[in-house]
Amino acid sequence: MIQIIPNKRLKNRVTFMYKGHPVASGIDFKNGYYEVIPRATYFQSLDRLVKMMTIEQIESLCGRSLVKHHEEQD
């Protein structure tokens, strides 16, 4: 469901893809936690805060995203 794509140039930087949309970027701390920076176009205002999360929490956050709304517009 969620793809974590490492950045080719910047060490420990990742992009989170959800249903083919890049919904967030962040830092991989290599201990199971990620610093998640959600993109404003896919989330409500309170979900846009920078957070330390595990992969399960990231999946829950992406479930609340506005990806469905963007897919309907395409």
C-alpha positions in Angstrom: 0.0 0.0 0.0 2.7 2.5 0.9 6.0 2.6 -1.0 9.1 4.1 0.6 11.4 5.4 -2.1 14.9 6.5 -1.0 16.4 9.6 -2.4 19.3 8.9 -4.8 21.4 11.9 -3.7 20.5 12.8 -0.1 21.4 10.2 2.5 18.5 9.0 4.7 15.9 11.0 2.8 12.8 9.2 1.5 9.5 9.9 -0.3 6.3 8.1 0.7 4.1 7.1 -2.2 0.4 6.2 -1.6 -1.6 4.9 -4.5 0.9 6.3 -6.9 0.9 9.8 -5.4 3.9 11.3 -3.5 2.0 12.2 -0.3 5.0 13.0 2.0 8.7 13.2 2.3 10.9 12.6 5.3 14.0 11.2 7.0 14.6 7.5 7.7 16.3 7.1 11.1 17.1 3.4 10.4 15.5 2.4 13.7 11.9 1.9 12.5 11.0 5.6 12.8 10.6 8.2 10.1 10.3 12.0 10.4 7.3 12.6 8.1 6.7 15.9 6.3 3.2 15.6 4.7 2.5 17.6 1.5 -0.1 20.3 1.8 -2.1 19.2 -1.2 -3.0 15.8 0.2 -3.8 16.5 3.9 -6.0 18.6 6.1 -4.2 21.3 8.2 -3.7 19.3 11.4 -2.4 16.3 9.5 0.3 18.5 7.9 2.4 18.8 11.0 5.9 17.2 10.9 5.8 14.1 13.0 8.0 11.1 14.1 6.1 8.0 13.1 6.4 4.3 12.5 5.2 2.6 9.3 1.9 1.6 10.8 1.2 5.2 11.9 2.1 6.4 8.4 -0.3 4.0 6.8 -3.0 5.3 9.2 -2.1 8.9 8.2 -2.3 8.1 4.5 -5.8 6.5 5.0 -7.0 10.0 6.0 -5.3 11.7 3.0 -7.1 13.5 0.2 -5.8 11.1 -2.5 -9.3 9.9 -3.3 -10.3 13.4 -4.0 -7.3 13.9 -6.4 -8.0 10.6 -8.2 -11.6 11.7 -8.9 -10.4 14.9 -10.5 -8.0 13.1 -12.9 
